[in-house]
Amino acid sequence: MSEATIKLDDIVRQLDDLPSLPVVVMELLTSIDQEDIDISVLAKKVSHDQALTAKTLRLANSSTYGLQVKVTTIQQAISFLGFQTTRDLITAAAITGCFAQGACKGFDDKAFWRHSIATAVCARVLARRLRFNQDYAFTAGLLHDIGRLVLVTIDPQAYARVLARAAAEDIELLEAERAELGVDHVAAGIVLAEHWKFSDTIRLALAHHHDPELAGAGFLATIVHVANAIVHALDMVGDANEAVPPVSPVAWKAMGLSEEAYVHVFRETEVQFDEIAAALMN
């Protein structure tokens, strides 16, 4: 085991060097558990950010959402899609564009976001079937591995060694991170979640998406855990070396879905993914 090169204290100290989200997106993430927020004020704030607005509207107008008319303002998107769905789109549009790319040898930024978006889509499909909050599921799925970007941004050379070690020893990234850095992407993600003021609901899912069977992990962690595994199994990123992570039997059983239901989940995820990924990554 090599000497740890990144400590949690280092991450906390360097948070100000990490990308910052637009203030309005911070408000959206903080308010995900709140009912009494002024939607019109938030819509106006978002519209002041032209790039964010354009990306959000491109996503809203994709066939995934089945709108019969083209929306041209954030307020229209909220009217037709509802506030929660529009909030998901704004958050996704902001987060997928705020980290620098290409800094770490061996780290494929596009593949990272394709996997994150696919997990978000799959988590939302699962949540709809389970009558769970689809917006929580989409956001938690999108953000579940965000700690990897924290580690890549803070020390790209060190993370390149993590990737090399994982490949050479054929071990999971979590194990390689702990061995090489002394900290893993889950811990780093929690630090960022606190800095970005994510809601407790989302923080809990980020913290436990690898161990959803733990007491108090919450059902959202179970949904993200299973969605992550499904996306790996479907090879939606197109990585020839991709391995399906171990799935918690407790989490799989907790879903309570039939084989036929899973086939529908797979199909819905694949159909929705391409267009959402295209809208977010172009």
C-alpha positions as CSV (number, residue, x, y, z in Angstrom):
1,M,0.0,0.0,0.0
2,S,1.5,3.3,-1.0
3,E,1.5,6.3,1.3
4,A,-1.7,8.2,1.1
5,T,-1.4,11.2,-1.2
6,I,-4.9,12.8,-0.6
7,K,-6.5,13.2,2.8
8,L,-10.0,14.4,3.5
9,D,-8.5,17.5,5.1
10,D,-6.7,18.2,1.8
11,I,-10.1,18.0,-0.1
12,V,-11.8,20.3,2.4
13,R,-8.9,22.8,2.0
14,Q,-9.0,22.7,-1.8
15,L,-12.8,23.0,-2.1
16,D,-12.5,26.6,-3.2
17,D,-10.3,25.4,-6.1
18,L,-13.0,23.1,-7.3
19,P,-15.6,24.3,-9.8
20,S,-18.5,26.3,-8.4
21,L,-22.0,25.8,-9.4
22,P,-24.2,28.7,-10.4
23,V,-25.9,30.1,-7.3
24,V,-29.3,29.3,-8.7
25,V,-28.3,25.6,-9.1
26,M,-27.1,25.6,-5.5
27,E,-30.5,26.8,-4.5
28,L,-32.2,24.1,-6.5
29,L,-30.1,21.3,-4.9
30,T,-30.6,22.8,-1.4
31,S,-34.4,23.1,-1.9
32,I,-35.0,19.5,-3.3
33,D,-36.7,18.6,0.0
34,Q,-38.7,21.9,0.3
35,E,-42.2,22.5,-0.9
36,D,-42.5,26.3,-0.3
37,I,-40.1,27.8,-2.8
38,D,-40.9,30.6,-5.3
39,I,-40.7,28.9,-8.6
40,S,-41.1,32.1,-10.7
41,V,-38.1,33.7,-8.9
42,L,-35.9,30.7,-9.6
43,A,-37.0,30.5,-13.2
44,K,-36.0,34.2,-13.6
45,K,-32.6,33.6,-12.0
46,V,-31.9,30.6,-14.3
47,S,-32.8,32.6,-17.4
48,H,-30.0,35.1,-16.7
49,D,-27.5,32.3,-17.4
50,Q,-27.8,32.0,-21.2
51,A,-25.6,28.9,-21.6
52,L,-27.4,27.1,-18.8
53,T,-30.8,28.1,-20.2
54,A,-29.9,26.9,-23.7
55,K,-28.7,23.5,-22.5
56,T,-31.8,23.0,-20.3
57,L,-34.2,23.9,-23.1
58,R,-32.4,21.6,-25.5
59,L,-32.9,18.8,-23.0
60,A,-36.6,19.7,-22.3
61,N,-37.4,19.7,-26.1
62,S,-35.8,16.2,-26.6
63,S,-38.4,13.5,-27.5
64,T,-37.8,11.8,-24.2
65,Y,-40.2,14.2,-22.6
66,G,-42.8,14.0,-25.3
67,L,-43.8,17.7,-25.5
68,Q,-46.2,18.5,-28.3
69,V,-44.9,22.1,-28.4
70,K,-41.4,23.6,-28.4
71,V,-40.6,25.4,-25.1
72,T,-38.5,28.5,-25.5
73,T,-38.3,29.7,-21.8
74,I,-37.5,28.1,-18.5
75,Q,-41.0,29.2,-17.2
76,Q,-42.6,27.4,-20.2
77,A,-40.6,24.3,-19.4
78,I,-41.9,24.4,-15.8
79,S,-45.4,24.8,-17.1
80,F,-45.3,21.8,-19.4
81,L,-42.9,19.5,-17.5
82,G,-43.5,20.5,-13.9
83,F,-41.0,22.1,-11.6
84,Q,-39.3,19.0,-10.3
85,T,-38.5,17.7,-13.7
86,T,-37.2,21.1,-14.9
87,R,-35.1,21.3,-11.8
88,D,-33.5,18.0,-12.7
89,L,-32.7,19.2,-16.2
90,I,-31.2,22.5,-14.9
91,T,-29.1,20.6,-12.4
92,A,-27.9,18.1,-15.0
93,A,-27.1,20.9,-17.5
94,A,-25.0,22.8,-15.0
95,I,-23.1,19.9,-13.4
96,T,-22.2,18.1,-16.7
97,G,-20.5,21.2,-17.9
98,C,-18.6,22.6,-14.8
99,F,-15.6,20.3,-14.4
100,A,-12.4,20.7,-16.6
101,Q,-11.7,17.8,-18.9
102,G,-8.6,16.0,-20.1
103,A,-6.4,16.7,-17.0
104,C,-5.9,13.0,-15.9
105,K,-4.2,10.4,-18.1
106,G,-6.4,7.4,-18.5
107,F,-9.6,9.1,-17.2
108,D,-12.2,9.3,-19.9
109,D,-14.4,12.3,-19.0
110,K,-17.0,11.6,-21.7
111,A,-17.3,8.0,-20.5
112,F,-17.7,9.2,-16.9
113,W,-20.6,11.5,-17.8
114,R,-22.2,8.9,-20.1
115,H,-22.2,6.4,-17.2
116,S,-23.5,9.0,-14.8
117,I,-26.3,10.1,-17.2
118,A,-27.2,6.5,-17.9
119,T,-27.4,5.7,-14.2
120,A,-29.6,8.8,-13.7
121,V,-32.0,7.7,-16.5
122,C,-32.1,4.1,-15.2
123,A,-32.7,5.2,-11.6
124,R,-35.6,7.4,-12.7
125,V,-37.1,4.5,-14.7
126,L,-36.8,2.2,-11.6
127,A,-38.2,4.9,-9.3
128,R,-41.3,5.3,-11.6
129,R,-42.0,1.5,-11.4
130,L,-41.5,1.5,-7.6
131,R,-43.6,4.7,-7.1
132,F,-40.6,6.4,-5.6
133,N,-39.7,10.1,-6.2
134,Q,-38.3,10.1,-9.8
135,D,-36.6,13.4,-9.3
136,Y,-34.5,12.3,-6.3
137,A,-33.6,9.2,-8.2
138,F,-32.4,11.1,-11.3
139,T,-30.4,13.6,-9.4
140,A,-28.8,10.9,-7.1
141,G,-28.0,8.7,-10.1
142,L,-26.4,11.6,-11.9
143,L,-24.2,12.6,-8.9
144,H,-23.4,9.1,-7.5
145,D,-19.8,9.1,-8.6
146,I,-19.1,12.9,-8.4
147,G,-16.3,12.2,-5.9
148,R,-14.2,10.7,-8.7
149,L,-14.2,14.1,-10.4
150,V,-13.1,15.7,-7.1
151,L,-10.1,13.3,-6.8
152,V,-9.3,13.8,-10.5
153,T,-9.4,17.6,-10.1
154,I,-7.4,17.8,-6.9
155,D,-4.6,15.5,-8.0
156,P,-4.8,14.2,-11.6
157,Q,-1.4,12.5,-11.5
158,A,-2.3,10.6,-8.4
159,Y,-5.7,9.5,-9.9
160,A,-3.9,8.3,-13.0
161,R,-1.9,5.9,-10.7
162,V,-5.3,4.8,-9.3
163,L,-6.5,3.9,-12.8
164,A,-3.3,2.1,-13.7
165,R,-3.4,0.1,-10.4
166,A,-7.0,-0.9,-10.9
167,A,-6.2,-2.2,-14.4
168,A,-2.9,-3.9,-13.4
169,E,-4.3,-5.7,-10.4
170,D,-7.8,-6.2,-11.8
171,I,-9.5,-4.6,-8.7
172,E,-12.4,-2.3,-8.3
173,L,-11.8,1.4,-8.4
174,L,-12.9,1.9,-4.8
175,E,-10.2,-0.6,-3.7
176,A,-7.5,1.0,-5.9
177,E,-8.4,4.5,-4.6
178,R,-8.1,3.5,-1.0
179,A,-4.8,1.7,-1.7
180,E,-3.2,4.5,-3.7
181,L,-4.8,7.6,-2.1
182,G,-6.0,6.5,1.3
183,V,-9.4,8.0,0.5
184,D,-12.1,6.9,-1.9
185,H,-14.5,8.7,-4.2
186,V,-17.5,8.1,-1.9
187,A,-15.8,10.1,0.9
188,A,-14.7,12.8,-1.6
189,G,-18.3,13.0,-2.9
190,I,-19.7,13.5,0.6
191,V,-17.3,16.4,1.2
192,L,-18.4,18.0,-2.1
193,A,-22.0,17.3,-1.3
194,E,-21.7,19.3,1.9
195,H,-19.8,22.1,0.2
196,W,-22.4,22.3,-2.6
197,K,-25.1,22.1,0.1
198,F,-26.9,19.0,-1.4
199,S,-30.0,18.0,0.5
200,D,-29.7,15.3,3.1
201,T,-31.7,12.9,0.9
202,I,-29.1,13.1,-1.9
203,R,-26.1,13.0,0.5
204,L,-27.4,9.8,2.0
205,A,-27.7,8.2,-1.4
206,L,-24.2,9.2,-2.4
207,A,-22.7,7.9,0.9
208,H,-24.3,4.5,0.6
209,H,-24.7,3.6,-3.1
210,H,-22.0,0.9,-2.7
211,D,-23.5,-0.5,0.6
212,P,-27.3,0.0,0.4
213,E,-27.9,-2.9,2.8
214,L,-26.5,-0.9,5.7
215,A,-29.0,0.2,8.3
216,G,-30.2,3.7,7.6
217,A,-28.8,3.8,4.1
218,G,-32.3,4.7,2.7
219,F,-34.1,3.3,-0.3
220,L,-32.7,5.9,-2.7
221,A,-29.3,4.3,-2.2
222,T,-30.8,1.0,-3.2
223,I,-32.2,2.4,-6.4
224,V,-28.9,4.0,-7.4
225,H,-27.0,0.9,-6.5
226,V,-29.1,-1.3,-8.7
227,A,-29.3,1.3,-11.5
228,N,-25.5,1.5,-11.5
229,A,-25.2,-2.2,-11.9
230,I,-27.7,-2.4,-14.7
231,V,-25.9,0.3,-16.7
232,H,-22.6,-1.5,-16.3
233,A,-24.4,-4.8,-17.4
234,L,-25.9,-3.1,-20.5
235,D,-22.5,-1.7,-21.4
236,M,-24.0,1.6,-22.2
237,V,-20.7,3.4,-22.1
238,G,-19.1,1.0,-24.7
239,D,-16.1,0.1,-22.6
240,A,-14.7,-3.3,-23.7
241,N,-13.1,-3.8,-20.3
242,E,-16.2,-2.8,-18.3
243,A,-17.0,-5.2,-15.4
244,V,-20.4,-5.4,-13.7
245,P,-19.9,-4.5,-10.0
246,P,-21.1,-6.9,-7.3
247,V,-24.8,-6.3,-6.6
248,S,-26.1,-6.4,-3.0
249,P,-28.6,-9.4,-2.8
250,V,-30.5,-7.3,-0.2
251,A,-30.8,-4.4,-2.6
252,W,-31.8,-6.6,-5.5
253,K,-34.5,-8.4,-3.4
254,A,-35.7,-5.0,-2.1
255,M,-36.6,-3.9,-5.6
256,G,-39.2,-6.7,-5.8
257,L,-39.3,-6.6,-9.7
258,S,-40.0,-9.5,-12.0
259,E,-37.8,-10.6,-14.8
260,E,-40.3,-9.1,-17.3
261,A,-40.3,-5.8,-15.4
262,Y,-36.5,-5.7,-15.6
263,V,-36.6,-6.3,-19.4
264,H,-38.9,-3.2,-19.7
265,V,-36.5,-1.2,-17.4
266,F,-33.5,-2.2,-19.7
267,R,-35.4,-1.1,-22.8
268,E,-36.7,2.2,-21.4
269,T,-33.2,3.1,-20.1
270,E,-31.6,2.4,-23.5
271,V,-34.3,4.4,-25.4
272,Q,-34.1,7.4,-23.2
273,F,-30.4,7.5,-22.7
274,D,-29.0,8.4,-26.1
275,E,-31.1,11.6,-26.6
276,I,-30.5,12.9,-23.0
277,A,-26.8,12.2,-23.3
278,A,-26.7,14.0,-26.7
279,A,-28.5,17.0,-25.2
280,L,-26.2,17.2,-22.2
281,M,-22.9,16.5,-23.8
282,N,-22.9,18.6,-26.9
